[in-house]
Amino acid sequence: MEKLAETIRKMHISFFKKLIIIMLAVNIPLLLSIAVFCYHSMRTIRQDTIKNVQIRQQNLIDIVENDVKYVEQQLYHISNMDDWNILRETSRGQITYEGVSALNQFRSRFQNVLGTSRLFMDISANLENADLRFSVNEGIDGFDAQEYEALQSEEAGAARFKSREGSLYITSLNAWNYDLSVSMAARMDWEKIRNLLADGRSFLNEQMMLVFYTESGAVTICDGMTEALYRKITEADTFSPEDSKEVQKHMILIHTSSAMGDFAIYSFVEKNDIYAAMKKFYGSLFGIMAGSAIVILTYGIIVNKMFKKVTQLIDENYAKELYAQRAVYRQLQSQINPHFLYNSFFVLQNMIREEENESASEFTKSLGQYYKFITRTERQEVALKEEVDHARVYLEIMKKRYGRRLEYEIVCGEAECLQIQVPRLILQPFIENVFGHGSHSGRDPMKIRLQVLREKEQIWIIIEDNGSGMEEQRLKDLAGELFKGDETKDSAIFNINRRLKIKFGSDYGVILENSSLGGCRVCLRLPGIEQKGAGQNYVSDDCSR
């Protein structure tokens, strides 16, 4: 036993002698190899960081551009409303009953615009001839000549954004007729913009700044303490070459400009934030290399593979999350249909004209419920029951519009199925598509059926109509694209299909087929819960394949 122990002890010593010799033989080239690897890794991380930050910045720019364009478009439409003519006939300082009604109409339009905007907090209008100024937040007041002069945009090529008294505006000036000039201005909300910047950060200590260019100079909105740093960078008289070297030593400056040319986003990223993990990793690597070159090399290869795998998983998860936010904003954005709103107001106007007060009250309530649901952004997921209720509200609104020309039916199975959490706005777009693209004969009423059924461990939502349906080849092509999850398509059906797959997995999503009613049949396949007892609900073979 003692001889065996001694033999093992000698083998142990011999092993370490050989290990030391191997380490000394490979240490110098290994150090050089690691140094080169470290340099390339740092450069790759820097490039990936800049790319990811720029993707985030572009996403924020898209949000700001879309919101500004939307508000500008709404201001243009409002500026051309006939109700301005009523205010033209209003004597200075004296508002008639018709004038009050017109003001209420404009205030309601202003509120609807603000309710769907992510950046603006107030809309005001200045009417010189009527000696009026009114806004959503400040109410009715006298004409503000200073504001009118400061915010008017008559000159061609004038800056889109206007700065006044610490606030930022976009404006719309319209000479509705020769006797009245209407100047409207939408004021941006600093807090909303700061929250948008905070949500758009890629790193915890990243500092971001949104710069708007006006005729009077640049206006900055900062997330963090970046304003002083920005001034140092942009003002040559206060920023020395030594300051520039010091900033570049610790930070990376990344910026993206809007295609509109009116604003840009700056990000200041601490180098320690992006290199900290790498520094810790290489510290451990060199410590292990002091004991054995072979162990260091093996450890380096293993950790390097793990690092690449973790990086790949992080990138995949990040891309998946970013695409899901953009899909919700596009889905939410697609719901803000001005034609639907205009038609609804026309129906409401006819009800009021016919003195159908009770119907008008119910219709207004339904319309309020509809827009409250689609503009509510605090939750991206809701219970299926809420989605079904929203679809019911939308169908009631369309029923008021179409009358006897529309028949609909909503059939829900077990109440337990309606508790499943689903992405918002997955039903109404398909129903809306029936009215937009469905072809129905003039004799028969339009029929729409919505069903929620459970088959074993799956939930099926079925929407079908009695239109003309689709050609078999077109139906087959769409079914194939939906099955593959084609990410190049941006219509509502592909958007919803991707959102369902992101939420529940690749086995779930949208199935298209022709309905027995004559039109299209849309099936949404969702995961269910285990069936308890008898009395299961089943769907047809066509929808469950």
Residue pairs with C-beta under 8 A, 6 or more apart in sequence:
19 292
19 294
22 292
22 293
22 294
23 289
23 291
23 292
23 293
23 294
24 293
25 293
26 293
26 294
26 297
27 289
27 293
30 289
30 293
30 296
30 297
31 289
34 282
34 285
34 286
34 289
34 300
37 300
37 304
38 278
38 282
41 278
42 275
42 278
45 274
45 275
45 278
46 252
46 274
49 202
49 252
49 269
49 274
50 252
50 254
52 202
52 318
53 202
53 206
53 254
53 267
53 269
54 254
54 256
55 322
56 200
56 201
56 202
56 267
56 322
57 200
57 254
57 255
57 256
57 265
57 267
58 256
59 200
59 322
59 325
59 326
60 196
60 197
60 200
60 210
60 265
61 256
61 258
61 263
61 265
63 118
63 196
63 329
64 119
64 196
64 210
64 258
64 263
65 258
65 259
65 260
66 333
67 117
67 118
67 119
67 120
68 119
68 160
68 170
68 260
70 116
70 117
70 336
71 113
71 117
71 119
71 120
71 170
71 186
72 160
72 170
72 172
74 109
74 113
75 113
75 123
75 170
75 171
75 172
75 184
75 186
76 172
76 174
77 338
78 106
78 109
78 110
78 113
78 172
78 184
79 172
79 173
79 174
79 176
79 182
79 184
80 174
80 176
81 105
81 106
81 109
83 102
83 105
83 106
84 102
84 176
84 180
84 182
85 176
85 177
85 180
86 96
86 98
86 99
86 101
86 102
87 99
87 102
87 103
87 127
87 130
87 132
87 180
88 129
88 130
88 176
88 177
88 179
88 180
89 96
90 96
90 99
90 130
90 132
92 129
92 130
92 131
93 131
93 142
95 103
95 132
95 140
99 130
103 134
103 140
106 125
106 134
107 134
107 136
110 123
110 135
110 136
111 136
112 341
112 371
113 120
113 123
113 186
114 120
114 121
114 122
114 123
114 136
115 371
115 375
116 336
116 375
117 186
118 192
118 196
119 188
119 189
119 192
119 193
119 196
120 186
120 187
120 188
120 189
120 192
121 137
121 187
121 188
121 189
121 192
122 135
122 136
122 137
122 138
122 186
122 187
123 135
123 136
123 184
123 185
123 186
123 187
124 133
124 134
124 135
124 136
124 138
124 147
124 184
124 185
124 187
125 132
125 133
125 134
125 135
125 182
125 183
125 184
125 185
126 132
126 133
126 143
126 144
126 147
126 148
126 151
126 182
126 183
126 184
126 185
127 133
127 143
127 180
127 181
127 182
127 183
128 143
128 145
128 148
128 180
128 181
129 179
129 180
129 181
130 143
130 180
131 142
131 143
132 140
132 141
132 142
132 143
133 140
133 141
133 142
133 143
133 144
133 147
134 140
134 141
147 164
147 185
148 183
150 162
150 164
151 162
151 164
151 169
151 171
151 183
151 185
152 171
152 173
152 183
153 162
153 171
153 172
153 173
154 173
158 215
159 213
159 214
159 215
159 262
160 170
160 260
160 262
161 168
161 169
161 170
161 212
161 213
161 214
161 219
161 262
161 263
162 168
162 169
162 170
162 171
162 185
162 214
162 215
163 169
163 212
163 214
163 215
163 216
163 217
163 219
167 187
167 188
168 187
168 188
168 212
168 214
168 219
169 185
169 186
169 187
169 188
170 185
170 186
170 188
171 183
171 184
171 185
171 186
172 183
172 184
172 185
173 181
173 182
173 183
173 184
174 181
174 182
174 184
175 181
175 182
176 182
190 221
193 210
193 221
194 221
194 222
194 223
197 208
197 209
197 210
197 221
197 222
197 223
198 208
198 223
200 208
201 208
201 223
202 267
202 269
203 269
203 270
203 273
203 274
204 273
205 269
205 270
205 273
206 224
206 267
206 268
206 269
206 270
206 273
207 222
207 223
207 224
207 225
207 226
207 229
207 267
207 268
208 222
208 223
208 224
208 226
208 265
208 266
208 267
208 268
209 220
209 221
209 222
209 223
209 226
209 227
209 230
209 265
209 266
209 267
209 268
210 220
210 221
210 222
210 263
210 264
210 265
210 266
211 218
211 219
211 220
211 221
211 230
211 263
211 264
211 265
211 266
212 218
212 219
212 220
212 221
212 262
212 263
213 219
213 261
213 262
213 263
220 227
220 230
222 230
226 266
226 268
229 247
229 268
230 266
231 238
232 238
232 239
232 243
232 247
233 239
233 244
233 247
233 253
247 253
249 271
250 270
250 271
250 272
251 268
251 269
251 270
251 271
252 268
252 269
252 271
252 274
253 266
253 267
253 268
254 266
254 267
254 269
255 264
255 265
255 266
255 267
256 264
256 265
257 263
257 264
258 264
281 303
281 307
285 296
285 299
285 300
285 303
286 296
288 295
288 296
288 299
289 295
289 296
320 502
323 487
323 498
323 502
324 499
324 502
327 495
327 498
327 499
328 380
328 423
328 424
328 499
330 490
330 495
331 424
331 425
331 429
331 492
331 495
331 496
331 499
332 374
332 375
332 377
332 424
332 425
334 429
334 492
334 495
335 374
335 425
335 428
335 429
336 374
337 432
340 432
343 401
344 363
344 367
344 397
344 401
347 363
347 400
347 401
348 360
348 363
348 364
348 367
351 357
351 359
351 360
351 363
351 400
352 360
359 400
363 397
363 400
366 393
366 396
366 397
366 400
367 397
369 390
369 393
370 390
370 393
370 394
370 397
373 386
373 390
373 393
374 390
374 425
374 428
379 424
380 423
380 424
381 421
381 422
381 423
381 424
381 503
382 421
382 422
382 424
383 418
383 419
383 420
383 421
383 422
384 417
384 418
384 419
384 420
384 421
384 422
384 452
384 459
384 461
384 526
385 418
385 419
387 422
387 424
387 425
387 426
387 427
387 428
388 410
388 412
388 418
388 427
388 450
388 452
390 425
390 427
390 428
391 410
391 427
391 428
391 431
391 450
392 410
394 428
394 431
394 432
395 406
395 408
395 410
395 431
395 448
398 406
398 435
399 406
399 408
402 446
404 445
405 445
405 446
406 445
406 446
406 448
407 445
407 446
407 447
407 448
408 447
408 448
408 449
408 450
409 447
409 448
409 449
409 450
410 449
410 450
410 451
411 449
411 450
411 451
411 452
412 418
412 451
412 452
413 451
413 452
413 453
413 454
413 537
414 454
414 537
416 529
417 452
417 453
417 454
417 459
417 528
417 529
418 452
420 459
420 526
420 527
420 528
420 529
422 500
422 503
422 526
423 496
423 499
423 500
423 503
425 496
426 461
426 496
426 499
426 500
426 524
427 450
427 461
427 463
427 524
429 492
429 493
429 496
430 463
430 492
430 493
430 496
430 522
431 448
431 450
431 463
433 492
433 493
434 446
434 448
434 463
434 465
434 467
434 519
434 520
435 446
438 446
438 465
438 467
438 468
438 519
438 520
439 467
439 468
440 446
440 465
440 466
440 467
440 468
440 519
444 466
446 465
446 466
446 467
447 465
447 466
447 517
448 463
448 464
448 465
449 462
449 463
449 464
449 465
449 517
450 461
450 462
450 463
451 460
451 461
451 462
451 463
452 459
452 460
452 461
452 462
453 459
453 460
453 462
453 537
453 538
453 539
454 460
454 528
454 531
454 536
454 537
455 528
455 536
455 537
455 538
455 539
455 544
456 528
456 531
456 536
457 527
457 528
457 529
457 530
457 531
458 525
458 526
458 527
458 528
458 544
459 525
459 526
459 527
459 528
460 523
460 524
460 525
460 526
460 539
460 543
460 544
461 523
461 524
461 526
462 521
462 522
462 523
462 524
462 539
462 543
463 521
463 522
463 524
464 515
464 516
464 517
464 519
464 520
464 521
464 522
465 515
465 517
465 518
465 519
465 520
466 515
466 517
466 518
466 519
467 518
467 519
467 520
468 518
468 519
469 475
469 514
469 515
469 518
469 519
469 520
470 478
470 512
470 514
470 520
472 514
475 512
475 513
475 514
478 493
478 512
479 511
479 512
479 513
481 489
481 494
482 493
482 494
482 497
482 509
482 510
482 511
482 512
485 497
485 498
485 501
485 506
485 509
486 494
487 498
493 510
493 512
493 522
496 510
496 524
497 509
497 510
498 509
500 508
500 509
500 510
500 524
500 525
500 526
501 508
501 509
504 526
504 527
505 527
507 525
508 525
508 526
508 527
509 524
509 525
510 522
510 523
510 524
510 525
511 522
511 523
511 524
511 525
511 543
512 520
512 521
512 522
512 523
513 520
513 521
513 523
513 542
513 543
514 520
514 521
515 521
521 542
521 543
523 539
523 543
538 544
